[in-house]
């Protein structure tokens, strides 16, 4: 039994020595792929034909030029915006008025023209209380109006006339007053005598003028003062520059 084990061990040693000393041949060849096998292509690896390669180069060059032009335009726009912001910070705009007299406004415009810029004139229509009218409304006919006149004379009321046209035609006018106080006195006197009198406010439409102008910050310095050109009732108002 012992001899058999020794024999087995010797055979294993001989086999191991033979495997170690015998030359080994390794087949490194790669089996060819089938012809119908589809390949995967990345977008950046897309094949470009010789005919289109030149066109693509031109497109890339043109795109580069357009990008450069766009960058220049953006820089120009940024510069323009900064310049506009600077002008807005420096410039100041005002309105002077209101002027009821057009001739005075024109003279002032000429005087200011050497100190300011971008001057323009705006005309606006306004209305104001012109006078107070005390009267007796229409009596319906000329005959009844004359009868009312006789009653007024009998009550020692003077300064009146028959109204010939308008909404109060065939009524009686008792006077026009600039001051409301005087109109109220006249009204009360006639009312106390039993006459149905009324007071009406008469409005007057008129035009006013405003001078819009602008000047830069450096024009504020010096001897120029808008107070030299302002008249009674005229004020200088700051406004937003356009």
Buried (B, 14 or more C-beta within 10 A) or exposed (E): EEEEEEEEEEEEEEEEEEEEEEEEEEEEEEEEEEEEEEEEEEEEEEEEEEEEEEEEEEEEEEEEEEEEEEEEEEEEEEEEEEEEEEEEEEBBBBBBBBBBEEEEBEEBBEEBEEBBEEBEBEEEEEEEEBBBBBBBBBBEEEEEBBEBBEBBEEEEBEEBEBBEEEEBBBBBBBBBBEEEEBBBEBBEBBEEBEBEBBBBEEEEEEEBBBBBBBBEEEBEEEEBEBEEBBEEEBEBEEEEEE
